[in-house]
Amino acid sequence: EAFIGYLEEAEGAALKTQTAATELAPATAPATIARGPAPAPDFSLRRAWAYARREAMEIRRDPIRLAFALLGPLILMVVFGYGISFDVEHLPYAVLDRDQTPESRSYLESYAGSRNFELRPPIRDAAELEQRMRNGELKLAIEIPSDFGKDLKRGRQPEVAVWVDGSMPFRAESSRDYVQGVHLMYVAELARRALGVEINTLPVNIETRFRYNQDFKSVFAMVPGVIMLLLMLIPAMMTAVGVVREKELGSITNLYATPVTRLEFLTGKQLPYVAVAFLSFLSLVLLALWLFQVPLKGGFVPLAGGALLFVAASTGFGLLVSTFVKTQIAALFAAAVLSLMPTINFSGMLTPVSSMSAGGRLMGYGFPSAHFQKISIGAFTKALGFGELWMHYLALAGFTVGFLLLAIVLLKTQED
């Protein structure tokens, strides 16, 4: 009723304006016959607000949609935050020691003392090694040759075989680096014992220090990226379903029977989802600070400003998707697939955009996710703000306007 009242009030104001203009027109003006509804005036904030209030009431009356919009991102944040990790700790490994000498045991003790490795029961033969590596019980296997101790005493260089599970290349590469580090430390200690002096195994020492993430924890990079992913996925799905729902129920005919413009209709449908998505952003930031202990080194205002532009762009993308689908299921899947593919592969969440090919960079920066990823990572880890990231804020504003204009054009084409 409030929605209809707002529209009637706005229409009444338009009719009064039209009547006054008719009375002021010359009496000799030729009479015209009106065909169809009166042409709509310019953009009316009141009519757009009427649609926004109506959509907000529908969201409040639908507990499933409301729970999905507010609780869904929190649940997915916990799942992704703990489930997606590139940290290599407590790597399960076992040993096939064919030598069984004090020298081989001394070498293997170097691995047992590291927190990066977790020792499992020893391996008896090559067949067992293959079986345990294949079923995933072991991610690393160390094979000591039979003459390891003798060759070491004679000054030879015995070869130690290290088998690494390469099914996950990033972890496999990190595991290899850890093994090489432990091996070099053992060689240096062995030389010190033999000669009684400190021996530099390399002519130049490299001292590596990690900036912005000193503990080198993947959660500091993954949590800001997951916030970006969820703010792209959930709002786009919710907005697309909200508009297509009007088509299925037939209530979209109000757009054609009233003086409401397409801009007012789409803006009114978009505003409640922008508000809900921004509330979701606030809860995700609190979860990142409290549960995952990810510090926000930059200012909250630059991050919140970027998030507001980003959810406006993601809901605008949902409006665009809704213009070429006719069912809620199709809208749900289309919004999910079309937003997930560029967000995961080209946003910089897993691979930096700068290291991609020219086509990959074009795909990345041609979608809003890559721009908010820069803002999110910059605010959380590098204390960046408006001054350093202003181009990404402008890009998000451009995506917001561009998606909305495309949705208006496509909606008009469908009506025609």
N, C-alpha and C positions, 0 to 999 in steps of 0.2 A: 504494500500500500504506500509506504514512504517513497518507494522507487517511482510508482505511477504518479504520486503527488508532485514529486520533483519535476518529472517530465511535463505534466500538465501545467505547472506553474511556469516553467521555462517556455512552453509553447504559447501560453497566454501572453507572456511578455512579448514574444515575437509577433503575435497577432495584433497586439495593441500598437506596436511600432509600425506594422504594415498598414493598419487602419488610419493611423495619423498621417502617414505618408500619402494615403489615397485621398484624404480630405484636403490636403494641401495641394494636390495635383490640379491642373487646369480642368475646368468643366468640359472643355471641348476635346479632352483626350478620349480616344476610342476605347470602347469597352473591350475587355479581354476575358476569355473564358479560361478558368483555371483547370489545368489537367494534372491530376494526381495531387499528392501532398505539396504543401507550400515549400518552396526552397528553404533549406536550413540556413540560418545565419552563420556568422563566423564561429570559431571555437568557443564553446560555452563551458566554463569550469564547473558550473552548477550541474549540467547534464552529465559530464564526465564523473563528477563526484557522486551523482545518483547511481550510476553503474558501479562505481567503486564500493559504495555502501551496500548495494545489493549483493555484490560478489563476496564482500567480507561477511555478510550475514549467512550466505550459503556455506562459506568455509567453516564458520562457527557451528553451524547446525550439522555438519558432517564430521563426526569425530575421527573417522578413519583418515580422511584427507588431512585434517589438522594434526593428527598424531604422526602421519607420514612426513608432513612438512617440518615439524619441530623435533620429533624424537628420532626419525630416520637418519638425519645427518649425524646425530650424536652416537647412535649405535654403529653406524658405518665408520665413524671417526675412531672409535675404540678398536673395531675389527682391523681397519687398515693400519692404524698406528702401531698395533702390536704384531699384526700379521705380516706386514711388509717391512722387512729389515735387511739391510745389507751388511750388518755387523757380523764379523766372523769371530765368534767366541765359543769356547767349549766344543771345538771341532772334534767329532768322534773319529778316533784313529786306532789302529792296531799294528802290531809288529810281527813280521816273519823273520826271526833271528836264526839264521843258519850257522852262525859262528859260536854263539853261547860262550863268549869269553869276557873277562873283565873290561876289555877295551870296547866291545860292542855294547855292554850294559852301561858303561860310562857315557857313551855317545847318546844312547836312548834316554838317559836321565835328563838330558838337556831339554827334551820335548816334554817330559813329565812335569817339569817345574814351571811350565808356561800356562797361563790361564786361557790361552787361545786353543789349547788342545785338551781333549778328554780321552784318557786311555781306556780301551776296551780289552777284553780277553785276547790273548795272543793268537796268531794265525799258525796253523800247523803245516799247511802246504799251499801250493799255488792254486789248486782247485777251490779250496776254502776262501782264499783271498778273492778270487773272481766272484764266487757266490755272494759273499758278504758285501762286496762293492756293488754288485748288481742289484741286490734287494734294498739298498739304501742304508744298511746298518752302519757302514763305514763311509766317510767322505775322504779319508786319507789312509794310505797303507805304506809302511816303511819296510823295505826288504834289505836285510844285512847279508852280504855274501859270506860264504863259508870261511874264507881266509882273511877276513877283515882285520883281526888282531895281528896276525903275522905280517901282513903287508904294511900295517901301520908302524910296527916296530922296525921293519927293514927300510923304512923311508919311502916306500912306494905310495901310490895314491889309489887306495881302494875305492871302488864305485858303489855308492849306496843308491838303490832304486827307490823312488818315491812315486807312488801311484795316487793321482788326484782325480776325484770325481769332477769331470768337466761338463756335466749336464747344465750347471749354472755357471756361465763363464765368469761373471764378476766375482763370485765367491771362490771359484777355482783359482783365479789370478791372485786374489788376496791370500789364499792358502799357500800358493807357491811362494809368494813373497815372505810369508811367515817362516816357511821351511828354510828358505835361503838365509834369512836372518839368524835363525837358531844355528844353522850349520856354520856360518861365519863366526859366530860367537864361540862355538866349540873349537874351531880351528885356531882362533886367537888364543884361547885358554890352553890348548895343547902345546902351542909354540911357546907360550910363557913358561909352562912347566918344564919343557925340554931345555930351553936356553936360559931360563931364570931372569929374563927381561921382558918388558912389554914389547910386543911386535905389532906394528901397524900392518894389517892385511891389505890395505889399499894406500896408494901414495897420497890421496886426497880424501879427507873425511867430509861427508855431506851431513849437515845438521838440518833436519827437516822440522819445520814448525807450521802447524796448521792455524791459519787465521780464521776468525769468525766461528770456528768450531774446534776448539783446542782438543777436546776429547775425541774428536773424529767419530761422533755418534750419528748414525743415519737418521735417528728420530728427529734431530734438529733440522734436517732437510726434508724429511718425509711429511711431518705434521703440517708445515705451511703449504706444501703441495697438496696434501689431502684436503685441506680447507678450500683451496682453489678448485679441486675436482668436485667436491660436494656442492659448492656454490654455483657451479656450472650445471651439474646434472639435475639436482632436485628442483630448483626453481624453473628450469626449462620444461621439465616433465609436468610439473604442477600447472604452469600457465597454459601449456598446449592442451592438456586435458580439460582445463576450465573453459576454454573457448570452444573446443569441439563438443563439449557437453551441451552447449547452447544449440548446436546444430542437431544433435540427437534428440533433444527435447522439443525442438521446434521453436524455442523462445527467441532464436536469432531473428525471427520475422519482425520483432520489435524494432530492429535496426532499419528495416525497410518501410515500416508503417509509421514511424515517428520522425521528427526532424533531427534526430541524432545523427551526427556525422560519423564516418568510420574512424576518424582520429579520436573522437570522444569515446566511442565504443571501446576501441582497443586500449586507449589510455586508462579508461575506467576499469577494464578487466585486468590490466597490468598492475595498477597501484597496490592492491591488497597483497599480491604475491611478492612485490618488492619489499613491502613492510615485513611480511612473514620471513622472507629470505634474510633480511637484515637482522631480525631477531635471532634467526638460526646462526648467523655469523657471530653475533655476540656470545652465544652459548658455546660455539666451537672455540672461540678464542679463550674463554674461561676454562674450557676443558684442556686446551693445550697448555695453559699456564699452570693449572692445578694438578691434573693427572699426569701429563707427560713431562712436566717440569721444563718446558721449552721457554726460555726467557724472551721477552719482547724488548729488544735492545733499542729500537726506534720509538718514535712517538705513536700513540694510539690514533690520533686524529688523521695523519696521513694514511694509515692502514684502513681506518673506517671509511675515509673518503674514497679510497680505491675500491673497497668492498661495495659501497653504495653504487658506484658507477658500474661495477662488475655485475651485481645482481640485476641492475636495470638492463644491462646488455644481455644477460642470460635469460631473463624473462622476455625481453624483446625477441630473442631467438626462439623461445617457445611460441610467441605470437606468430612468428614467421612459419614455423612448422605447422601450426594449427590451420593455416590457410589452404594447405593442399592435402589434408587428410579429413576423413569424414566420420571416423569412429574413435572412441576414447582409447581402445586397445591399440589402434594404429598410431594414434598420437603419442601414446606412452612409449611404444617401441621406437618410433621414428625419432622422438626427442632424445631418448636414451642413446641410441646408436650414433646419431649424427653429432651428438655432443661429446660422447666418450672417445670416439676414434681420434679426432684431432687433439683432444685434451690430454690423453695419455701418451700419444705418440709424438706430438709436435709442440707441446707447451713448455718443454724444458723440465718436466717433472722427473723424468728418468734419464734423459740425455740433454745436455745443454744445447740450446737452439744455435748458439754460435758455432758448434762443432758439426752441425748438420750440413748436408749439401744445399745448393742454392734452392732446389725445389722444396726441401724440408724446411728451410728458413722461411720461404714464401708461405708454405702451409701453416707454419707456426704463428707468424705475425699476422696472417690473414684471418685469425680467429682470436676472440678476446682472451682466451685462457692464458696464452703466453704472456700477455701484458700484465695480467693480475698476478701471475706467478712471479714476475720480476718485482712487483710491489710487495707481495707477501714475503718472499725470501729476503728482500731488502729491508723490510721493516723488522722482521724477526731476528735476523742474524747480522746485518750490516749497519743497522741504524740509519737507513736511507729515508729520505722524505720527499716532499714535493719538488725541491730544487733539483735533485738528481734524477727523478723519475717522471718529470712533467710530461714527457712525450708519451709515456704509457697511459697517463691520465687522459690526455687528449685522444688517444686511440680508443680508449674505452668509451668516452663520450661519443666519438664518431660511430662506433659500433651500435650504441644505443639508438642514436638517431637513424642510422642506416637500416637496422632491422625493423624499426617501427615503420619507416617509409615503405620498405619492401612489403611488409604485411598489409599496409593500406592499399598499395597498388594491386597486390594479388587478391585481396578480398574484393576489391572493385571489379577485377577481371572475372572472378567467379560469379558475382551478381549479374554482370552483363551477360 
